[in-house]
């Protein structure tokens, strides 16, 4: 029997999840050239400082009356805030007041190579900018360290500028390599102003939400970051260096050129140089280079993992910007057509659907082309990020990537961080994914699936109806009948565009833990039914309920398309295991989720543990493992 309070909270959580997803999908479908973008995290990083950090800021200053604070980032953009919470881009940007050096050199310095200034609004005080921020009121005879805690800085290092609020000498604002920081007590304590400052210089998306439940990105100044499920602020990744750097260095030595991009699939390697040459390397042997007409730096290479003779190259410079090969690099042709002439920083594609996405200085563009033959395609490029554009109409994008299912499109927008949406080509080429984790893992009897890209009115395979549970123009949910058998079925879908048949792999079990669009796993306290996350962690020796799908048949049998009963829901036939940080934990029950169609509840008893913090959790049935999710534990 469900514990008191569990089922109603679970229902509210799931209904909110489904409603949000379907609403976004519907809007995406109705505005195919203006997708409904959702923010993935913020533009800030948790560096264990006085607040969230971001990229370097080189100047800060107040307006003459003190009501507006301005900040100039390392990229040269100027932002302003009037409430010290939200920032807006200023164009054209006002000039900052000139930095004023002290009238005489101080008698002593607390650090070598300090930049010495007097801030507008407080000319009697000297500030020293170095690894720390110092101040002196006596001409440099004595100094106060305003940012140190023990030997470290509470705001990070690389101090660039300091401003004092007009009329309030106790209000200081500091700019450094980690963003903008504010003190209201003359430097005794600090807080960050970086949470909404668009200054996160994401250069690459290394991984999207997948089996580990996190997204990883590469930055210029902060290395590799990851976003924990449900979190808003990025964190330094425990591991996951940019392996592409080692490949570029390796093939630079092999080819005797400055290799700027590498793409690898199976036994085929493509390498591109900074002077516009492309090589295909098979079994370690490079072919003759292809010289791109007009030159240009090769910025990124996409290789289809299932068909390594198909590749795309993104280039900057004045020549071609998007190149295609379908014969293993023997010949490359341009797909620029109506793409505005500008640097292209990254490219990704879905070969079967013929969908291509590029990240450029003016946003992300989408086009359709034949990626299986060298057909002469007149590609019509469509800007997907015009709704995100800034005051000047341009929003540079640094990277673009499809998730493993080819259903979600992720982009890195210069300064603003990462955004995601339903991949627009799914509206022409629907994809079936697992409704729990958006993967292409096989289905199982009783499990829930999402059909991305179309509204489904009916579904049928092998003389069995697949109940349609929810539908919108861009996404629909269907259940696999408990009577379904595999290994493969031909699923006929009735859509607004007519009948469509899609292949579906079916296994006896194929477990997956439910995660929300932001990666938050559906984990609940078994006693209260409340969701477990960083604000409401699980407790040692407590009981946790895991919401999942794909656990197969149940006893007694239950009709497909009907919500499971709240009292005494049918139990899963096969034994279910749970693993926490590599060690098995006790499963006390595994049943259909009361009040739901297509979902199951796995309840586990947590052990008495001492390694508190974030732990990895997954379930397994009949030798098949689910996706891994994160559980926060406290005493």
Secondary structure by P-SEA (a helix, b strand, c coil): ccccccaaaaaaaaaaaaaaaaaaaaaaaaccccccccccccccccccccccccccccbbbbcccccbbbbbccccbbbbbccccbbbbbccccccccccccccccccccccccccccccccccbbbbbccbbbbbccccccccccccccccccccccccccccccccccbbbbbccccbbbbcccccbbbbcccccccccccccccccccccbbbbbbccccbbbbcccccccccccccccaaaaaaaaaaaaacccccbbbbcccbbbbbcccbbbbbbccccccbbbbcccccccccccccccccccbbbbbbcccccbbbbcccccbbbbccccccccccccccccccccbbbbbccccccccccccccccccccccccccccccccccbbbbccccccccccbbbbbccccccccccccccccbbbbccccccccccccccbbbbbcccccccccccccccccccccccbbbbbccccccccccbbbbbccccbbbbbbbbccbbbbcccccccccccccccccccccccccccccbbbbbbbccccccccccccccccccccccccccbbbbbcccbbbbbcccccccccccbbbbbbbbcccccccbbbbbccccccccbbbbbbbcc
